[in-house]
């Protein structure tokens, strides 16, 4: 329930960001791409998480920490890039 609630709020935010940055003629394709890649990432994450959990539980936490750091770095880079455009 908690994960579903989180994705319920995440999806519209991601779509809004993507659509706002796309040209008006390409907004439909942008929505399709965001939906497709979100579905693909959720499916792949479940499989990869299961394989890593089969190795060891500490590996799951290590992978989670590495992915969180990657998200922080890429988010900071996106913010800097957005500030340069303004």
PDB file of N, CA, C and O in Angstrom:
ATOM      1  N   UNK A   1       0.828  -1.185   0.000  1.00  0.00           N
ATOM      2  CA  UNK A   1       0.000   0.000   0.000  1.00  0.00           C
ATOM      3  C   UNK A   1       0.878   1.258   0.000  1.00  0.00           C
ATOM      4  O   UNK A   1       0.602   2.217  -0.720  1.00  0.00           O
ATOM      5  N   UNK A   2       1.941   1.240   0.819  1.00  0.00           N
ATOM      6  CA  UNK A   2       2.824   2.407   0.887  1.00  0.00           C
ATOM      7  C   UNK A   2       3.540   2.611  -0.450  1.00  0.00           C
ATOM      8  O   UNK A   2       3.624   3.736  -0.942  1.00  0.00           O
ATOM      9  N   UNK A   3       4.050   1.538  -1.031  1.00  0.00           N
ATOM     10  CA  UNK A   3       4.734   1.661  -2.322  1.00  0.00           C
ATOM     11  C   UNK A   3       3.769   2.130  -3.409  1.00  0.00           C
ATOM     12  O   UNK A   3       4.134   2.959  -4.243  1.00  0.00           O
ATOM     13  N   UNK A   4       2.553   1.611  -3.408  1.00  0.00           N
ATOM     14  CA  UNK A   4       1.558   2.043  -4.384  1.00  0.00           C
ATOM     15  C   UNK A   4       1.218   3.513  -4.233  1.00  0.00           C
ATOM     16  O   UNK A   4       1.068   4.229  -5.223  1.00  0.00           O
ATOM     17  N   UNK A   5       1.096   3.962  -2.986  1.00  0.00           N
ATOM     18  CA  UNK A   5       0.835   5.374  -2.739  1.00  0.00           C
ATOM     19  C   UNK A   5       1.971   6.251  -3.227  1.00  0.00           C
ATOM     20  O   UNK A   5       1.739   7.336  -3.762  1.00  0.00           O
ATOM     21  N   UNK A   6       3.198   5.786  -3.044  1.00  0.00           N
ATOM     22  CA  UNK A   6       4.351   6.544  -3.522  1.00  0.00           C
ATOM     23  C   UNK A   6       4.390   6.636  -5.032  1.00  0.00           C
ATOM     24  O   UNK A   6       4.690   7.696  -5.580  1.00  0.00           O
ATOM     25  N   UNK A   7       4.091   5.539  -5.714  1.00  0.00           N
ATOM     26  CA  UNK A   7       4.092   5.571  -7.177  1.00  0.00           C
ATOM     27  C   UNK A   7       2.919   6.379  -7.709  1.00  0.00           C
ATOM     28  O   UNK A   7       3.005   6.966  -8.788  1.00  0.00           O
ATOM     29  N   UNK A   8       1.830   6.411  -6.963  1.00  0.00           N
ATOM     30  CA  UNK A   8       0.682   7.207  -7.377  1.00  0.00           C
ATOM     31  C   UNK A   8       1.056   8.681  -7.452  1.00  0.00           C
ATOM     32  O   UNK A   8       0.593   9.393  -8.342  1.00  0.00           O
ATOM     33  N   UNK A   9       1.874   9.135  -6.541  1.00  0.00           N
ATOM     34  CA  UNK A   9       2.301  10.531  -6.553  1.00  0.00           C
ATOM     35  C   UNK A   9       3.485  10.769  -7.493  1.00  0.00           C
ATOM     36  O   UNK A   9       3.628  11.860  -8.046  1.00  0.00           O
ATOM     37  N   UNK A  10       4.326   9.757  -7.675  1.00  0.00           N
ATOM     38  CA  UNK A  10       5.518   9.911  -8.495  1.00  0.00           C
ATOM     39  C   UNK A  10       5.196  10.028  -9.982  1.00  0.00           C
ATOM     40  O   UNK A  10       5.761  10.876 -10.673  1.00  0.00           O
ATOM     41  N   UNK A  11       4.314   9.202 -10.466  1.00  0.00           N
ATOM     42  CA  UNK A  11       4.025   9.147 -11.898  1.00  0.00           C
ATOM     43  C   UNK A  11       3.561  10.496 -12.464  1.00  0.00           C
ATOM     44  O   UNK A  11       4.129  10.954 -13.455  1.00  0.00           O
ATOM     45  N   UNK A  12       2.560  11.144 -11.876  1.00  0.00           N
ATOM     46  CA  UNK A  12       2.147  12.430 -12.461  1.00  0.00           C
ATOM     47  C   UNK A  12       3.249  13.489 -12.420  1.00  0.00           C
ATOM     48  O   UNK A  12       3.351  14.322 -13.321  1.00  0.00           O
ATOM     49  N   UNK A  13       4.067  13.453 -11.377  1.00  0.00           N
ATOM     50  CA  UNK A  13       5.167  14.425 -11.287  1.00  0.00           C
ATOM     51  C   UNK A  13       6.177  14.204 -12.410  1.00  0.00           C
ATOM     52  O   UNK A  13       6.595  15.160 -13.063  1.00  0.00           O
ATOM     53  N   UNK A  14       6.568  12.959 -12.638  1.00  0.00           N
ATOM     54  CA  UNK A  14       7.524  12.671 -13.698  1.00  0.00           C
ATOM     55  C   UNK A  14       6.960  13.004 -15.071  1.00  0.00           C
ATOM     56  O   UNK A  14       7.666  13.550 -15.920  1.00  0.00           O
ATOM     57  N   UNK A  15       5.706  12.680 -15.289  1.00  0.00           N
ATOM     58  CA  UNK A  15       5.082  12.968 -16.581  1.00  0.00           C
ATOM     59  C   UNK A  15       4.994  14.477 -16.808  1.00  0.00           C
ATOM     60  O   UNK A  15       5.249  14.957 -17.913  1.00  0.00           O
ATOM     61  N   UNK A  16       4.640  15.207 -15.786  1.00  0.00           N
ATOM     62  CA  UNK A  16       4.540  16.666 -15.922  1.00  0.00           C
ATOM     63  C   UNK A  16       5.891  17.287 -16.269  1.00  0.00           C
ATOM     64  O   UNK A  16       5.974  18.164 -17.129  1.00  0.00           O
ATOM     65  N   UNK A  17       6.941  16.834 -15.600  1.00  0.00           N
ATOM     66  CA  UNK A  17       8.281  17.342 -15.893  1.00  0.00           C
ATOM     67  C   UNK A  17       8.670  17.026 -17.342  1.00  0.00           C
ATOM     68  O   UNK A  17       9.193  17.885 -18.053  1.00  0.00           O
ATOM     69  N   UNK A  18       8.413  15.803 -17.764  1.00  0.00           N
ATOM     70  CA  UNK A  18       8.789  15.399 -19.121  1.00  0.00           C
ATOM     71  C   UNK A  18       7.982  16.150 -20.176  1.00  0.00           C
ATOM     72  O   UNK A  18       8.536  16.601 -21.179  1.00  0.00           O
ATOM     73  N   UNK A  19       6.687  16.284 -19.956  1.00  0.00           N
ATOM     74  CA  UNK A  19       5.837  16.948 -20.945  1.00  0.00           C
ATOM     75  C   UNK A  19       6.158  18.435 -21.033  1.00  0.00           C
ATOM     76  O   UNK A  19       6.153  19.007 -22.123  1.00  0.00           O
ATOM     77  N   UNK A  20       6.434  19.056 -19.905  1.00  0.00           N
ATOM     78  CA  UNK A  20       6.764  20.483 -19.928  1.00  0.00           C
ATOM     79  C   UNK A  20       8.055  20.770 -20.683  1.00  0.00           C
ATOM     80  O   UNK A  20       8.213  21.847 -21.258  1.00  0.00           O
ATOM     81  N   UNK A  21       8.978  19.815 -20.684  1.00  0.00           N
ATOM     82  CA  UNK A  21      10.249  20.045 -21.363  1.00  0.00           C
ATOM     83  C   UNK A  21      10.229  19.613 -22.831  1.00  0.00           C
ATOM     84  O   UNK A  21      11.195  19.852 -23.554  1.00  0.00           O
ATOM     85  N   UNK A  22       9.149  18.987 -23.274  1.00  0.00           N
ATOM     86  CA  UNK A  22       9.059  18.511 -24.656  1.00  0.00           C
ATOM     87  C   UNK A  22       8.358  19.547 -25.533  1.00  0.00           C
ATOM     88  O   UNK A  22       7.498  20.288 -25.058  1.00  0.00           O
ATOM     89  N   UNK A  23       8.726  19.596 -26.812  1.00  0.00           N
ATOM     90  CA  UNK A  23       7.985  20.457 -27.742  1.00  0.00           C
ATOM     91  C   UNK A  23       6.524  20.007 -27.835  1.00  0.00           C
ATOM     92  O   UNK A  23       6.217  18.834 -27.624  1.00  0.00           O
ATOM     93  N   UNK A  24       5.649  20.922 -28.144  1.00  0.00           N
ATOM     94  CA  UNK A  24       4.213  20.616 -28.139  1.00  0.00           C
ATOM     95  C   UNK A  24       3.849  19.488 -29.093  1.00  0.00           C
ATOM     96  O   UNK A  24       2.949  18.702 -28.797  1.00  0.00           O
ATOM     97  N   UNK A  25       4.520  19.393 -30.215  1.00  0.00           N
ATOM     98  CA  UNK A  25       4.212  18.355 -31.207  1.00  0.00           C
ATOM     99  C   UNK A  25       4.662  16.963 -30.754  1.00  0.00           C
ATOM    100  O   UNK A  25       4.213  15.963 -31.313  1.00  0.00           O
ATOM    101  N   UNK A  26       5.535  16.886 -29.758  1.00  0.00           N
ATOM    102  CA  UNK A  26       6.077  15.598 -29.326  1.00  0.00           C
ATOM    103  C   UNK A  26       5.590  15.173 -27.946  1.00  0.00           C
ATOM    104  O   UNK A  26       6.153  14.250 -27.357  1.00  0.00           O
ATOM    105  N   UNK A  27       4.564  15.820 -27.424  1.00  0.00           N
ATOM    106  CA  UNK A  27       4.119  15.515 -26.061  1.00  0.00           C
ATOM    107  C   UNK A  27       3.486  14.131 -25.939  1.00  0.00           C
ATOM    108  O   UNK A  27       3.644  13.476 -24.909  1.00  0.00           O
ATOM    109  N   UNK A  28       2.790  13.682 -26.948  1.00  0.00           N
ATOM    110  CA  UNK A  28       2.208  12.337 -26.908  1.00  0.00           C
ATOM    111  C   UNK A  28       3.289  11.263 -26.885  1.00  0.00           C
ATOM    112  O   UNK A  28       3.198  10.298 -26.126  1.00  0.00           O
ATOM    113  N   UNK A  29       4.302  11.434 -27.713  1.00  0.00           N
ATOM    114  CA  UNK A  29       5.414  10.485 -27.732  1.00  0.00           C
ATOM    115  C   UNK A  29       6.186  10.521 -26.419  1.00  0.00           C
ATOM    116  O   UNK A  29       6.677   9.496 -25.948  1.00  0.00           O
ATOM    117  N   UNK A  30       6.286  11.704 -25.837  1.00  0.00           N
ATOM    118  CA  UNK A  30       6.973  11.839 -24.554  1.00  0.00           C
ATOM    119  C   UNK A  30       6.224  11.086 -23.462  1.00  0.00           C
ATOM    120  O   UNK A  30       6.842  10.401 -22.647  1.00  0.00           O
ATOM    121  N   UNK A  31       4.904  11.207 -23.436  1.00  0.00           N
ATOM    122  CA  UNK A  31       4.104  10.491 -22.447  1.00  0.00           C
ATOM    123  C   UNK A  31       4.251   8.984 -22.624  1.00  0.00           C
ATOM    124  O   UNK A  31       4.362   8.251 -21.641  1.00  0.00           O
ATOM    125  N   UNK A  32       4.251   8.524 -23.859  1.00  0.00           N
ATOM    126  CA  UNK A  32       4.431   7.098 -24.114  1.00  0.00           C
ATOM    127  C   UNK A  32       5.796   6.598 -23.689  1.00  0.00           C
ATOM    128  O   UNK A  32       5.917   5.503 -23.141  1.00  0.00           O
ATOM    129  N   UNK A  33       6.828   7.398 -23.940  1.00  0.00           N
ATOM    130  CA  UNK A  33       8.183   7.000 -23.553  1.00  0.00           C
ATOM    131  C   UNK A  33       8.330   6.944 -22.036  1.00  0.00           C
ATOM    132  O   UNK A  33       8.926   6.005 -21.507  1.00  0.00           O
ATOM    133  N   UNK A  34       7.792   7.942 -21.333  1.00  0.00           N
ATOM    134  CA  UNK A  34       7.881   7.941 -19.871  1.00  0.00           C
ATOM    135  C   UNK A  34       7.149   6.730 -19.298  1.00  0.00           C
ATOM    136  O   UNK A  34       7.662   6.060 -18.403  1.00  0.00           O
ATOM    137  N   UNK A  35       5.963   6.450 -19.806  1.00  0.00           N
ATOM    138  CA  UNK A  35       5.189   5.307 -19.317  1.00  0.00           C
ATOM    139  C   UNK A  35       5.908   3.992 -19.590  1.00  0.00           C
ATOM    140  O   UNK A  35       5.968   3.120 -18.723  1.00  0.00           O
ATOM    141  N   UNK A  36       6.444   3.853 -20.780  1.00  0.00           N
ATOM    142  CA  UNK A  36       7.141   2.614 -21.140  1.00  0.00           C
ATOM    143  C   UNK A  36       8.377   2.387 -20.281  1.00  0.00           C
ATOM    144  O   UNK A  36       8.588   1.287 -19.770  1.00  0.00           O
ATOM    145  N   UNK A  37       9.191   3.417 -20.123  1.00  0.00           N
ATOM    146  CA  UNK A  37      10.418   3.253 -19.357  1.00  0.00           C
ATOM    147  C   UNK A  37      10.138   3.080 -17.870  1.00  0.00           C
ATOM    148  O   UNK A  37      10.892   2.391 -17.183  1.00  0.00           O
ATOM    149  N   UNK A  38       9.068   3.690 -17.358  1.00  0.00           N
ATOM    150  CA  UNK A  38       8.716   3.482 -15.954  1.00  0.00           C
ATOM    151  C   UNK A  38       8.277   2.041 -15.736  1.00  0.00           C
ATOM    152  O   UNK A  38       8.689   1.416 -14.759  1.00  0.00           O
ATOM    153  N   UNK A  39       7.453   1.503 -16.624  1.00  0.00           N
ATOM    154  CA  UNK A  39       7.039   0.106 -16.518  1.00  0.00           C
ATOM    155  C   UNK A  39       8.233  -0.835 -16.629  1.00  0.00           C
ATOM    156  O   UNK A  39       8.349  -1.795 -15.867  1.00  0.00           O
ATOM    157  N   UNK A  40       9.111  -0.558 -17.570  1.00  0.00           N
ATOM    158  CA  UNK A  40      10.298  -1.389 -17.754  1.00  0.00           C
ATOM    159  C   UNK A  40      11.197  -1.354 -16.522  1.00  0.00           C
ATOM    160  O   UNK A  40      11.706  -2.387 -16.087  1.00  0.00           O
ATOM    161  N   UNK A  41      11.388  -0.168 -15.966  1.00  0.00           N
ATOM    162  CA  UNK A  41      12.274  -0.054 -14.804  1.00  0.00           C
ATOM    163  C   UNK A  41      11.700  -0.760 -13.583  1.00  0.00           C
ATOM    164  O   UNK A  41      12.450  -1.360 -12.814  1.00  0.00           O
ATOM    165  N   UNK A  42      10.390  -0.701 -13.390  1.00  0.00           N
ATOM    166  CA  UNK A  42       9.780  -1.396 -12.251  1.00  0.00           C
ATOM    167  C   UNK A  42       9.944  -2.912 -12.418  1.00  0.00           C
ATOM    168  O   UNK A  42      10.240  -3.615 -11.452  1.00  0.00           O
ATOM    169  N   UNK A  43       9.752  -3.408 -13.631  1.00  0.00           N
ATOM    170  CA  UNK A  43       9.919  -4.843 -13.873  1.00  0.00           C
ATOM    171  C   UNK A  43      11.351  -5.312 -13.696  1.00  0.00           C
ATOM    172  O   UNK A  43      11.597  -6.348 -13.078  1.00  0.00           O
ATOM    173  N   UNK A  44      12.297  -4.555 -14.237  1.00  0.00           N
ATOM    174  CA  UNK A  44      13.713  -4.926 -14.129  1.00  0.00           C
ATOM    175  C   UNK A  44      14.188  -4.814 -12.683  1.00  0.00           C
ATOM    176  O   UNK A  44      14.958  -5.653 -12.217  1.00  0.00           O
ATOM    177  N   UNK A  45      13.732  -3.781 -11.969  1.00  0.00           N
ATOM    178  CA  UNK A  45      14.149  -3.596 -10.579  1.00  0.00           C
ATOM    179  C   UNK A  45      13.709  -4.771  -9.713  1.00  0.00           C
ATOM    180  O   UNK A  45      14.448  -5.196  -8.826  1.00  0.00           O
ATOM    181  N   UNK A  46      12.521  -5.295  -9.960  1.00  0.00           N
ATOM    182  CA  UNK A  46      12.056  -6.454  -9.203  1.00  0.00           C
ATOM    183  C   UNK A  46      12.916  -7.681  -9.445  1.00  0.00           C
ATOM    184  O   UNK A  46      13.247  -8.413  -8.512  1.00  0.00           O
ATOM    185  N   UNK A  47      13.273  -7.901 -10.688  1.00  0.00           N
ATOM    186  CA  UNK A  47      14.117  -9.052 -11.017  1.00  0.00           C
ATOM    187  C   UNK A  47      15.525  -8.906 -10.448  1.00  0.00           C
ATOM    188  O   UNK A  47      16.059  -9.839  -9.848  1.00  0.00           O
ATOM    189  N   UNK A  48      16.115  -7.745 -10.637  1.00  0.00           N
ATOM    190  CA  UNK A  48      17.477  -7.509 -10.136  1.00  0.00           C
ATOM    191  C   UNK A  48      17.492  -7.563  -8.604  1.00  0.00           C
ATOM    192  O   UNK A  48      18.396  -8.146  -8.005  1.00  0.00           O
ATOM    193  N   UNK A  49      16.488  -6.952  -7.983  1.00  0.00           N
ATOM    194  CA  UNK A  49      16.404  -6.998  -6.524  1.00  0.00           C
ATOM    195  C   UNK A  49      16.283  -8.418  -6.001  1.00  0.00           C
ATOM    196  O   UNK A  49      16.877  -8.755  -4.977  1.00  0.00           O
ATOM    197  N   UNK A  50      15.523  -9.248  -6.690  1.00  0.00           N
ATOM    198  CA  UNK A  50      15.399 -10.648  -6.288  1.00  0.00           C
ATOM    199  C   UNK A  50      16.702 -11.412  -6.428  1.00  0.00           C
ATOM    200  O   UNK A  50      17.048 -12.215  -5.562  1.00  0.00           O
ATOM    201  N   UNK A  51      17.424 -11.169  -7.506  1.00  0.00           N
ATOM    202  CA  UNK A  51      18.716 -11.843  -7.699  1.00  0.00           C
ATOM    203  C   UNK A  51      19.714 -11.406  -6.637  1.00  0.00           C
ATOM    204  O   UNK A  51      20.427 -12.237  -6.073  1.00  0.00           O
ATOM    205  N   UNK A  52      19.769 -10.104  -6.363  1.00  0.00           N
ATOM    206  CA  UNK A  52      20.703  -9.595  -5.360  1.00  0.00           C
ATOM    207  C   UNK A  52      20.320 -10.096  -3.976  1.00  0.00           C
ATOM    208  O   UNK A  52      21.197 -10.428  -3.179  1.00  0.00           O
ATOM    209  N   UNK A  53      19.021 -10.157  -3.673  1.00  0.00           N
ATOM    210  CA  UNK A  53      18.573 -10.673  -2.370  1.00  0.00           C
ATOM    211  C   UNK A  53      18.917 -12.149  -2.223  1.00  0.00           C
ATOM    212  O   UNK A  53      19.149 -12.628  -1.113  1.00  0.00           O
ATOM    213  N   UNK A  54      18.951 -12.872  -3.342  1.00  0.00           N
ATOM    214  CA  UNK A  54      19.343 -14.274  -3.299  1.00  0.00           C
ATOM    215  C   UNK A  54      20.812 -14.440  -2.936  1.00  0.00           C
ATOM    216  O   UNK A  54      21.199 -15.463  -2.371  1.00  0.00           O
ATOM    217  N   UNK A  55      21.629 -13.446  -3.255  1.00  0.00           N
ATOM    218  CA  UNK A  55      23.048 -13.503  -2.894  1.00  0.00           C
ATOM    219  C   UNK A  55      23.232 -13.266  -1.401  1.00  0.00           C
ATOM    220  O   UNK A  55      23.808 -14.093  -0.696  1.00  0.00           O
ATOM    221  N   UNK A  56      22.730 -12.117  -0.925  1.00  0.00           N
ATOM    222  CA  UNK A  56      22.800 -11.810   0.507  1.00  0.00           C
ATOM    223  C   UNK A  56      22.016 -10.534   0.770  1.00  0.00           C
ATOM    224  O   UNK A  56      21.892  -9.677  -0.105  1.00  0.00           O
ATOM    225  N   UNK A  57      21.494 -10.416   1.971  1.00  0.00           N
ATOM    226  CA  UNK A  57      20.760  -9.209   2.320  1.00  0.00           C
ATOM    227  C   UNK A  57      21.658  -7.977   2.418  1.00  0.00           C
ATOM    228  O   UNK A  57      21.218  -6.895   2.028  1.00  0.00           O
ATOM    229  N   UNK A  58      22.879  -8.078   2.913  1.00  0.00           N
ATOM    230  CA  UNK A  58      23.737  -6.889   2.895  1.00  0.00           C
ATOM    231  C   UNK A  58      23.997  -6.362   1.478  1.00  0.00           C
ATOM    232  O   UNK A  58      24.183  -5.159   1.291  1.00  0.00           O
ATOM    233  N   UNK A  59      24.010  -7.245   0.493  1.00  0.00           N
ATOM    234  CA  UNK A  59      24.196  -6.808  -0.896  1.00  0.00           C
ATOM    235  C   UNK A  59      23.028  -5.941  -1.354  1.00  0.00           C
ATOM    236  O   UNK A  59      23.215  -5.003  -2.130  1.00  0.00           O
ATOM    237  N   UNK A  60      21.816  -6.254  -0.873  1.00  0.00           N
ATOM    238  CA  UNK A  60      20.646  -5.445  -1.223  1.00  0.00           C
ATOM    239  C   UNK A  60      20.814  -4.029  -0.696  1.00  0.00           C
ATOM    240  O   UNK A  60      20.548  -3.059  -1.406  1.00  0.00           O
ATOM    241  N   UNK A  61      21.258  -3.911   0.556  1.00  0.00           N
ATOM    242  CA  UNK A  61      21.447  -2.581   1.136  1.00  0.00           C
ATOM    243  C   UNK A  61      22.597  -1.842   0.458  1.00  0.00           C
ATOM    244  O   UNK A  61      22.522  -0.626   0.280  1.00  0.00           O
ATOM    245  N   UNK A  62      23.648  -2.544   0.079  1.00  0.00           N
ATOM    246  CA  UNK A  62      24.751  -1.916  -0.648  1.00  0.00           C
ATOM    247  C   UNK A  62      24.303  -1.411  -2.009  1.00  0.00           C
ATOM    248  O   UNK A  62      24.654  -0.301  -2.410  1.00  0.00           O
ATOM    249  N   UNK A  63      23.527  -2.225  -2.721  1.00  0.00           N
ATOM    250  CA  UNK A  63      23.005  -1.805  -4.023  1.00  0.00           C
ATOM    251  C   UNK A  63      22.078  -0.602  -3.865  1.00  0.00           C
ATOM    252  O   UNK A  63      22.125   0.331  -4.666  1.00  0.00           O
ATOM    253  N   UNK A  64      21.240  -0.625  -2.836  1.00  0.00           N
ATOM    254  CA  UNK A  64      20.332   0.496  -2.591  1.00  0.00           C
ATOM    255  C   UNK A  64      21.104   1.776  -2.299  1.00  0.00           C
ATOM    256  O   UNK A  64      20.744   2.845  -2.793  1.00  0.00           O
ATOM    257  N   UNK A  65      22.149   1.678  -1.509  1.00  0.00           N
ATOM    258  CA  UNK A  65      22.967   2.853  -1.192  1.00  0.00           C
ATOM    259  C   UNK A  65      23.651   3.390  -2.444  1.00  0.00           C
ATOM    260  O   UNK A  65      23.694   4.602  -2.658  1.00  0.00           O
ATOM    261  N   UNK A  66      24.182   2.501  -3.263  1.00  0.00           N
ATOM    262  CA  UNK A  66      24.840   2.934  -4.498  1.00  0.00           C
ATOM    263  C   UNK A  66      23.851   3.616  -5.446  1.00  0.00           C
ATOM    264  O   UNK A  66      24.181   4.626  -6.068  1.00  0.00           O
ATOM    265  N   UNK A  67      22.652   3.069  -5.553  1.00  0.00           N
ATOM    266  CA  UNK A  67      21.654   3.677  -6.428  1.00  0.00           C
ATOM    267  C   UNK A  67      21.165   5.010  -5.876  1.00  0.00           C
ATOM    268  O   UNK A  67      20.891   5.929  -6.648  1.00  0.00           O
ATOM    269  N   UNK A  68      21.050   5.134  -4.556  1.00  0.00           N
ATOM    270  CA  UNK A  68      20.650   6.402  -3.960  1.00  0.00           C
ATOM    271  C   UNK A  68      21.712   7.474  -4.211  1.00  0.00           C
ATOM    272  O   UNK A  68      21.377   8.616  -4.523  1.00  0.00           O
ATOM    273  N   UNK A  69      22.976   7.116  -4.078  1.00  0.00           N
ATOM    274  CA  UNK A  69      24.048   8.077  -4.359  1.00  0.00           C
ATOM    275  C   UNK A  69      24.061   8.482  -5.832  1.00  0.00           C
ATOM    276  O   UNK A  69      24.300   9.644  -6.161  1.00  0.00           O
ATOM    277  N   UNK A  70      23.804   7.532  -6.703  1.00  0.00           N
ATOM    278  CA  UNK A  70      23.726   7.841  -8.130  1.00  0.00           C
ATOM    279  C   UNK A  70      22.588   8.810  -8.416  1.00  0.00           C
ATOM    280  O   UNK A  70      22.741   9.732  -9.217  1.00  0.00           O
ATOM    281  N   UNK A  71      21.452   8.607  -7.767  1.00  0.00           N
ATOM    282  CA  UNK A  71      20.312   9.501  -7.953  1.00  0.00           C
ATOM    283  C   UNK A  71      20.619  10.904  -7.436  1.00  0.00           C
ATOM    284  O   UNK A  71      20.220  11.892  -8.053  1.00  0.00           O
ATOM    285  N   UNK A  72      21.319  10.998  -6.318  1.00  0.00           N
ATOM    286  CA  UNK A  72      21.680  12.310  -5.769  1.00  0.00           C
ATOM    287  C   UNK A  72      22.608  13.049  -6.720  1.00  0.00           C
ATOM    288  O   UNK A  72      22.418  14.238  -6.978  1.00  0.00           O
ATOM    289  N   UNK A  73      23.603  12.359  -7.237  1.00  0.00           N
ATOM    290  CA  UNK A  73      24.566  12.989  -8.153  1.00  0.00           C
ATOM    291  C   UNK A  73      23.881  13.411  -9.449  1.00  0.00           C
ATOM    292  O   UNK A  73      24.105  14.522  -9.930  1.00  0.00           O
ATOM    293  N   UNK A  74      23.055  12.545 -10.017  1.00  0.00           N
ATOM    294  CA  UNK A  74      22.384  12.909 -11.266  1.00  0.00           C
ATOM    295  C   UNK A  74      21.360  14.013 -11.047  1.00  0.00           C
ATOM    296  O   UNK A  74      21.170  14.851 -11.929  1.00  0.00           O
ATOM    297  N   UNK A  75      20.699  14.038  -9.901  1.00  0.00           N
ATOM    298  CA  UNK A  75      19.770  15.117  -9.591  1.00  0.00           C
ATOM    299  C   UNK A  75      20.476  16.450  -9.444  1.00  0.00           C
ATOM    300  O   UNK A  75      19.994  17.474  -9.929  1.00  0.00           O
ATOM    301  N   UNK A  76      21.619  16.435  -8.774  1.00  0.00           N
ATOM    302  CA  UNK A  76      22.399  17.669  -8.625  1.00  0.00           C
ATOM    303  C   UNK A  76      22.887  18.166  -9.987  1.00  0.00           C
ATOM    304  O   UNK A  76      22.891  19.370 -10.241  1.00  0.00           O
ATOM    305  N   UNK A  77      23.296  17.252 -10.855  1.00  0.00           N
ATOM    306  CA  UNK A  77      23.737  17.642 -12.193  1.00  0.00           C
ATOM    307  C   UNK A  77      22.581  18.229 -12.995  1.00  0.00           C
ATOM    308  O   UNK A  77      22.768  19.195 -13.735  1.00  0.00           O
ATOM    309  N   UNK A  78      21.396  17.659 -12.856  1.00  0.00           N
ATOM    310  CA  UNK A  78      20.234  18.187 -13.570  1.00  0.00           C
ATOM    311  C   UNK A  78      19.868  19.578 -13.059  1.00  0.00           C
ATOM    312  O   UNK A  78      19.486  20.446 -13.844  1.00  0.00           O
ATOM    313  N   UNK A  79      19.979  19.792 -11.775  1.00  0.00           N
ATOM    314  CA  UNK A  79      19.683  21.116 -11.214  1.00  0.00           C
ATOM    315  C   UNK A  79      20.684  22.146 -11.732  1.00  0.00           C
ATOM    316  O   UNK A  79      20.299  23.253 -12.107  1.00  0.00           O
ATOM    317  N   UNK A  80      21.960  21.785 -11.753  1.00  0.00           N
ATOM    318  CA  UNK A  80      22.966  22.712 -12.290  1.00  0.00           C
ATOM    319  C   UNK A  80      22.713  23.024 -13.753  1.00  0.00           C
ATOM    320  O   UNK A  80      22.837  24.174 -14.175  1.00  0.00           O
ATOM    321  N   UNK A  81      22.361  22.013 -14.525  1.00  0.00           N
ATOM    322  CA  UNK A  81      22.078  22.220 -15.941  1.00  0.00           C
ATOM    323  C   UNK A  81      20.866  23.112 -16.128  1.00  0.00           C
ATOM    324  O   UNK A  81      20.849  23.957 -17.023  1.00  0.00           O
ATOM    325  N   UNK A  82      19.857  22.935 -15.298  1.00  0.00           N
ATOM    326  CA  UNK A  82      18.669  23.779 -15.370  1.00  0.00           C
ATOM    327  C   UNK A  82      18.940  25.207 -14.987  1.00  0.00           C
ATOM    328  O   UNK A  82      18.340  26.124 -15.549  1.00  0.00           O
ATOM    329  N   UNK A  83      19.840  25.419 -14.031  1.00  0.00           N
ATOM    330  CA  UNK A  83      20.181  26.773 -13.619  1.00  0.00           C
ATOM    331  C   UNK A  83      20.972  27.494 -14.705  1.00  0.00           C
ATOM    332  O   UNK A  83      20.838  28.707 -14.865  1.00  0.00           O
ATOM    333  N   UNK A  84      21.792  26.761 -15.450  1.00  0.00           N
ATOM    334  CA  UNK A  84      22.558  27.370 -16.544  1.00  0.00           C
ATOM    335  C   UNK A  84      21.629  27.826 -17.665  1.00  0.00           C
ATOM    336  O   UNK A  84      21.913  28.819 -18.334  1.00  0.00           O
ATOM    337  N   UNK A  85      20.519  27.111 -17.879  1.00  0.00           N
ATOM    338  CA  UNK A  85      19.574  27.475 -18.939  1.00  0.00           C
ATOM    339  C   UNK A  85      18.808  28.736 -18.591  1.00  0.00           C
ATOM    340  O   UNK A  85      18.400  29.480 -19.483  1.00  0.00           O
ATOM    341  N   UNK A  86      18.608  28.988 -17.301  1.00  0.00           N
ATOM    342  CA  UNK A  86      17.798  30.139 -16.884  1.00  0.00           C
ATOM    343  C   UNK A  86      18.503  31.453 -17.070  1.00  0.00           C
ATOM    344  O   UNK A  86      17.942  32.504 -16.762  1.00  0.00           O
TER     345      UNK A  86
END
